[in-house]
C-alpha cells in the first residue's frame, strides 16, 4: 500500500521574498547591507522582499552565496507562487468554463 500526501495549498500564495525577509531580520542583517553585499540595488531588493518582484534564478544564487541558503528553495518557492497566482486568474476560469461547455 502506497501512502499519499494531501496536496494542500496555503489560502494565499507565499512569495519567497517574505521568507527571505524573515531570515535576514532574524539574522540581524539590514536590507541595505544585503543589497551592497550582493550587488543588488536597495530598491530592487526591497521590492523582492515585499513581494513586488520575483526572485529569479540569478538573485536566488546571489542570496545563496551571501546567506548560505539553498537557491533551489527560492526558485521552487517562486514557481509555486507563480502557479498559485495563475490558478486564481479570471482568464483561466473563463477558459475552463468555455471548455466545459464545449465538451
C-alpha positions in Angstrom: 0.0 0.0 0.0 1.4 3.3 -1.0 1.0 6.4 1.2 -0.1 9.6 -0.4 0.0 13.1 1.0 -2.6 15.8 0.6 -1.9 18.5 -1.9 -2.8 21.4 0.3 -2.0 24.9 -0.8 -2.0 27.9 1.5 -5.0 30.2 1.4 -2.8 32.9 -0.1 0.4 32.3 -2.0 3.6 32.8 -0.1 6.2 34.8 -2.0 9.8 33.7 -1.4 10.7 37.3 -0.6 8.6 37.0 2.6 10.7 34.1 3.8 13.9 35.9 2.8 12.8 39.0 4.6 12.1 37.0 7.8 15.5 35.3 7.5 17.5 38.5 7.2 15.6 40.1 10.0 16.3 37.1 12.2 20.0 37.3 11.4 20.1 41.0 12.0 21.2 41.9 8.5 19.8 45.1 7.1 18.4 45.3 3.6 21.0 47.9 2.7 23.8 45.6 3.8 22.4 42.6 1.9 21.9 44.8 -1.2 25.5 46.0 -1.0 26.9 42.5 -0.3 25.0 41.0 -3.4 25.4 44.0 -5.7 21.6 44.4 -6.0 20.1 47.8 -5.8 18.4 48.5 -2.5 15.1 49.4 -4.3 15.1 46.1 -6.2 15.9 44.0 -3.1 13.2 45.8 -1.2 10.6 45.1 -3.9 11.6 41.4 -3.9 11.2 41.3 -0.1 7.8 42.9 -0.3 6.5 40.5 -3.0 6.5 43.1 -5.8 9.2 41.4 -7.9 10.0 37.8 -8.5 13.1 36.1 -7.0 14.8 35.0 -10.2 17.4 32.2 -10.5 20.2 34.8 -10.7 19.0 36.5 -7.5 18.5 33.2 -5.7 22.1 32.3 -6.5 23.3 35.6 -5.1 21.3 35.0 -1.9 22.7 31.5 -1.7 26.2 33.0 -1.8 25.5 35.7 0.7 23.4 33.9 3.2 24.3 30.2 2.7 20.7 29.4 1.9 19.8 26.9 -0.9 19.0 28.8 -4.2 16.8 25.8 -5.3 14.5 26.5 -2.5 13.9 30.1 -3.6 13.4 29.1 -7.2 10.9 26.3 -6.3 9.0 28.7 -4.0 8.8 31.3 -6.8 7.5 28.7 -9.2 4.8 27.6 -6.7 3.9 31.2 -6.0 3.6 31.9 -9.8 1.4 28.7 -10.3 -0.9 29.5 -7.4 -1.4 33.1 -8.6 -2.0 31.9 -12.2 -4.6 29.3 -11.0 -6.6 32.2 -9.5 -6.6 34.2 -12.7 -10.1 35.1 -14.1 -9.0 34.2 -17.6 -8.2 30.6 -16.6 -11.6 30.3 -15.0 -13.2 31.6 -18.2 -11.3 29.2 -20.4 -12.4 26.3 -18.1 -16.0 27.4 -18.4 -15.9 27.5 -22.2 -14.1 24.2 -22.4 -16.7 22.5 -20.1 -19.5 23.9 -22.3 -17.8 22.5 -25.5 -17.2 19.0 -24.1 
